[in-house]
Amino acid sequence: MQAYCVKCRTKREMKDARPITMKNGRPATQGVCPNCGTKMFRIGKA
């Protein structure tokens, strides 16, 4: 799944993507940027 990396300022394929639930109950996906190692986040079902 692709997500925007704030540090690289580009869309990249998320590494170690895992589904999570935000505090308000909405689904999201959290992972790591394969290029710089920054945490990536995408709202919505995976």
Number of C-alpha atoms within 10 A of each C-alpha: 11 16 19 16 22 13 13 12 8 10 12 17 17 23 17 11 18 13 15 18 14 11 7 6 8 11 15 16 21 19 21 20 24 15 13 10 12 14 15 22 21 19 15 12 11 13
